[in-house]
Amino acid sequence: MRTLVLSDTHVGDPRVKGEKVIKLLKKRNFDRLILNGDVLDFWFEDDIKVLTKHPLVQELISTAKDKEVVWVRGNHDHEAQSNMLPGIRVEESFEIIENNQRVFIVHGHRVYPFDNMAWYSRWGAKINAWIWKVFGTDFQRKLQKTCCYQKSVKKRRGQIIDKYGKPGDKIVSGHTHLVGYHYKNKVELLDIGSTVFTNTYAIVENGSVALGRV
C-alpha cells in the first residue's frame, strides 16, 4: 500500500493558499492519505464552517470518499474531531507496519513545553501573520533559518525518538516546518517539513519512507 503523508497545511493561516497541494492530490498515485497535524489552523480561524469552504479542505473531503484519510492532531488543530471533515478519521498518531518495518507518524509538538500550545505561542503566530499582511515580512521563516532554532529542533527530534521510537523504527514527523533527518538509538526520524511552506511530503511504501516535493 502506498501512503501519502502531508504535514502542516495550516488552512486558516492567511499565508496559505493551497493550490500546489490540490494539484498534488489530484496527480499523485496513492492508496491512503495521512494528514500529519496542523491541517486546519484554529489559531487564526475557529469557525469550521468557514474553513471547510477552503478549496484545499474540499479536496481533502473529496479524497476521503474513495480513500482512507487520517487526520493526526497537531498543536494548531488539537481540537480536531472526526465529525468536522466528512469521512476523515482523527487520531493522535498513526502506525504503519509493512515488511516487518514499523513506521510511526506523529506531528511532533508533544515534546515541547505545554505541547507548544501556550498563549505566547498563539500570540506570536498572530503577530507574525499581521506583520506579514501589512509589511510582507515573515519573521517565522526568518527565525527558522537561525542556528538557535535549528539547534532546538535537533534536540526535539532526539526527544521524539526517545518518546516514540523502538530500535529499527522509522518515524515521520512534522511541526518544525523544516526538512531534516535524525538517527538515534537505531531509530530513523524524517522531519518532512510543511507541505505548504517547504513544499514537501512523504511517501510510505513497503516499510520505506521517501521525501517528495510538490
C-alpha positions as CSV (number, residue, x, y, z in Angstrom):
1,M,0.0,0.0,0.0
2,R,1.2,3.5,-0.9
3,T,0.6,6.1,1.8
4,L,0.9,9.8,1.1
5,V,1.8,11.9,4.2
6,L,1.2,15.7,4.2
7,S,2.1,17.9,7.1
8,D,1.3,21.4,8.3
9,T,-1.1,22.7,5.6
10,H,-2.4,25.3,8.1
11,V,-5.7,26.1,6.4
12,G,-6.9,29.3,8.0
13,D,-3.4,30.9,8.2
14,P,-3.6,33.9,5.8
15,R,-0.3,33.0,4.2
16,V,-1.7,29.7,2.9
17,K,-3.4,29.3,-0.5
18,G,-3.0,25.5,-1.1
19,E,-3.1,25.3,-4.9
20,K,0.0,23.2,-5.2
21,V,-1.3,20.7,-2.6
22,I,-4.6,20.4,-4.5
23,K,-2.6,19.6,-7.7
24,L,-0.5,17.0,-5.8
25,L,-3.6,15.3,-4.5
26,K,-5.1,15.1,-8.0
27,K,-2.0,13.8,-9.8
28,R,-0.2,11.7,-7.2
29,N,-0.9,7.9,-7.1
30,F,-1.6,6.8,-3.5
31,D,-3.9,4.5,-1.6
32,R,-4.1,6.2,1.8
33,L,-3.6,9.8,3.0
34,I,-2.2,10.8,6.3
35,L,-2.6,14.5,7.3
36,N,0.2,14.9,9.9
37,G,-1.0,17.7,12.1
38,D,-1.9,21.4,11.7
39,V,-4.2,20.6,8.9
40,L,-6.6,23.3,9.9
41,D,-5.3,26.3,11.8
42,F,-7.7,27.1,14.7
43,W,-5.3,29.7,16.0
44,F,-6.4,32.0,13.1
45,E,-9.9,30.8,12.3
46,D,-12.1,28.7,14.7
47,D,-15.2,28.6,12.5
48,I,-15.2,25.1,11.0
49,K,-17.9,26.2,8.5
50,V,-15.6,28.8,7.1
51,L,-12.6,26.5,7.0
52,T,-14.5,23.7,5.2
53,K,-15.2,26.1,2.3
54,H,-11.5,26.4,1.6
55,P,-10.7,24.7,-1.8
56,L,-8.0,22.5,-0.2
57,V,-10.4,21.3,2.5
58,Q,-12.9,20.5,-0.2
59,E,-10.3,18.4,-2.0
60,L,-9.4,16.5,1.2
61,I,-13.1,15.7,1.8
62,S,-13.4,14.6,-1.9
63,T,-10.3,12.4,-1.4
64,A,-11.9,10.7,1.6
65,K,-14.8,9.5,-0.5
66,D,-12.7,6.7,-2.0
67,K,-9.5,6.6,0.1
68,E,-8.7,6.2,3.7
69,V,-7.8,9.6,5.2
70,V,-6.5,10.0,8.7
71,W,-6.0,13.4,10.4
72,V,-3.3,13.3,13.1
73,R,-3.8,16.1,15.6
74,G,-1.2,18.9,15.8
75,N,-0.9,21.8,18.2
76,H,-2.8,24.3,15.9
77,D,-5.7,21.8,15.4
78,H,-5.6,19.9,18.7
79,E,-9.4,20.4,19.0
80,A,-10.0,18.4,15.8
81,Q,-12.9,15.9,15.9
82,S,-13.8,13.2,13.4
83,N,-17.2,14.8,12.7
84,M,-15.5,18.0,11.4
85,L,-14.5,16.7,8.0
86,P,-16.8,14.0,6.5
87,G,-15.0,10.7,6.1
88,I,-11.8,11.7,7.8
89,R,-10.8,9.9,11.0
90,V,-8.9,11.8,13.7
91,E,-6.0,10.2,15.6
92,E,-3.2,11.2,18.0
93,S,-0.7,9.3,15.9
94,F,-0.6,6.6,13.2
95,E,1.3,3.4,12.8
96,I,2.1,1.5,9.7
97,I,3.6,-1.9,9.8
98,E,4.8,-3.3,6.4
99,N,7.7,-5.6,5.5
100,N,8.3,-6.2,9.2
101,Q,9.1,-2.4,9.4
102,R,7.3,-0.1,11.8
103,V,6.7,3.5,10.5
104,F,5.3,5.8,13.2
105,I,3.7,9.0,12.1
106,V,3.3,11.9,14.7
107,H,3.1,15.6,14.5
108,G,6.0,16.2,16.9
109,H,4.7,19.0,19.1
110,R,4.2,16.7,22.1
111,V,7.9,17.0,23.2
112,Y,7.7,20.8,23.5
113,P,6.6,22.6,26.8
114,F,2.8,22.8,27.1
115,D,2.6,20.8,23.8
116,N,3.6,24.2,22.2
117,M,0.1,25.5,22.8
118,A,0.9,28.2,25.3
119,W,-0.7,31.7,25.0
120,Y,2.7,33.2,23.9
121,S,3.0,30.7,21.0
122,R,-0.5,31.7,19.8
123,W,0.0,35.4,20.1
124,G,3.4,35.1,18.4
125,A,1.8,33.4,15.4
126,K,-0.9,36.0,15.2
127,I,1.5,38.9,15.4
128,N,3.7,37.3,12.7
129,A,0.7,36.9,10.4
130,W,-0.3,40.6,11.0
131,I,3.3,41.7,10.1
132,W,3.2,39.5,7.0
133,K,-0.1,41.0,5.9
134,V,1.0,44.6,6.5
135,F,4.7,44.6,5.6
136,G,5.2,41.4,3.7
137,T,7.8,40.1,6.1
138,D,7.5,36.6,7.5
139,F,9.6,36.6,10.8
140,Q,8.7,33.0,11.5
141,R,10.5,31.9,8.3
142,K,13.5,34.1,9.2
143,L,13.6,32.6,12.7
144,Q,13.6,29.0,11.3
145,K,16.8,29.8,9.5
146,T,18.7,30.7,12.7
147,C,21.2,28.4,14.3
148,C,19.4,28.7,17.6
149,Y,16.1,27.4,16.2
150,Q,17.8,24.6,14.2
151,K,19.7,23.5,17.4
152,S,16.4,23.4,19.3
153,V,14.8,21.4,16.5
154,K,17.7,18.9,16.6
155,K,17.2,18.4,20.3
156,R,13.4,17.9,19.9
157,R,13.9,15.3,17.2
158,G,16.0,13.3,19.6
159,Q,13.3,13.6,22.2
160,I,10.7,12.4,19.7
161,I,12.8,9.3,19.1
162,D,13.2,8.7,22.8
163,K,9.5,9.0,23.4
164,Y,8.1,7.1,20.5
165,G,10.8,5.0,18.9
166,K,12.0,1.4,19.2
167,P,15.1,0.1,17.6
168,G,14.6,-0.4,13.9
169,D,11.7,2.0,13.7
170,K,11.2,4.9,11.2
171,I,9.4,8.0,12.5
172,V,7.8,10.6,10.2
173,S,7.3,13.9,12.0
174,G,6.1,17.4,11.2
175,H,5.6,20.6,13.2
176,T,9.0,22.3,12.8
177,H,8.4,23.5,9.1
178,L,12.0,22.3,8.5
179,V,13.1,19.2,6.5
180,G,15.6,17.1,8.3
181,Y,16.9,13.7,9.3
182,H,17.9,12.4,12.7
183,Y,19.3,9.0,13.7
184,K,19.5,7.8,17.3
185,N,19.3,4.5,19.1
186,K,18.8,2.7,15.8
187,V,15.8,4.8,15.0
188,E,15.5,6.9,11.9
189,L,13.4,10.1,12.0
190,L,12.4,12.0,8.9
191,D,11.1,15.5,9.5
192,I,9.1,16.2,6.4
193,G,8.6,20.0,6.9
194,S,5.4,21.7,5.7
195,T,3.6,20.8,2.5
196,V,2.6,24.5,2.0
197,F,5.8,26.2,3.3
198,T,8.6,23.9,2.3
199,N,6.5,22.2,-0.5
200,T,7.5,18.7,0.8
201,Y,5.6,15.5,1.7
202,A,6.4,11.8,2.3
203,I,5.5,8.5,0.6
204,V,5.5,5.4,2.8
205,E,5.5,2.1,0.9
206,N,6.6,-1.4,1.8
207,G,8.2,-0.1,5.0
208,S,10.3,2.6,3.3
209,V,9.9,6.3,3.6
210,A,10.8,8.7,0.8
211,L,10.6,12.5,0.7
212,G,8.9,14.2,-2.2
213,R,8.5,17.8,-3.4
214,V,5.3,19.4,-4.7
